[in-house]
């Protein structure tokens, strides 16, 4: 097996691990945190607050009951599958492949919640830092994936600047 395929397998494995961590933390939150809205204050910037989110990220789209549930589930699943197709392509850089894999893991994690529960389980509350939304591991996975893609897009610019200034 060549290096390209090995890196793709590692990217997919990391995404599967992230998806597993997401689902485990959500299962734990549902079993341990008590009723929805319960907050457990922790030392440090993050508390635990159980929230069932029926909307999308940041509540940008109003919840329209079952229509929202199924539309957002379909969108999450479609995006995840499409991005995974790019992960395995040779033309995709390794950093982009990891980014896309992490975004897919997050999309799958939140879609699984909607399929199973009708809402996404959120539990990390950073309101002590002024962050008003409660989030989960899937959201972190998506953010991490986006950050990797941004870094991948900036690396060629950094190399180009070095060449332009004779700093090869």
RAGI-V262143 format. One record per backbone hydrogen bond with DSSP energy under -0.5 kcal/mol. NH is the residue of the N-H (numbers start at 1). CO is the residue of the C=O. If there is no record, write none. Layout:
BEGIN
nh=[NH/NH]
co=[CO/CO]
END
This chain:
BEGIN
nh=[6/7/8/9/10/11/12/13/14/15/16/17/18/19/20/21/22/23/24/25/26/27/28/29/30/31/32/33/37/38/40/41/47/48/49/49/50/51/51/53/53/54/59/60/62/67/69/70/71/72/73/74/75/76/77/78/79/80/81/82/83/84/85/86/87/88/89/92/97/98/99/100/101/102/103/104/105/106/107/108/109/110/111/112/113/114/115/116/117/118/118/119/120/122/122/123/124/125/125/126/126/128/129/130/131/132/135/140/141/142/143/144/145/146/147/148/149/150/151/152/153/154/155/156/158/159/160/161/162/163/164/165/166/167]
co=[2/3/4/5/6/7/8/9/10/11/12/13/14/15/16/17/18/19/20/21/22/23/24/25/26/27/28/29/50/35/48/39/125/40/47/123/38/49/122/51/120/52/56/57/60/64/65/66/67/68/69/70/71/72/73/74/75/76/77/78/79/80/81/82/83/84/86/89/93/94/95/96/97/98/99/100/101/102/103/104/105/106/107/108/109/110/111/112/113/113/114/113/53/51/120/135/135/47/123/124/133/45/126/127/126/130/124/136/137/138/139/140/141/142/143/144/145/146/147/148/149/150/151/152/154/155/156/157/158/159/160/161/163/162]
END
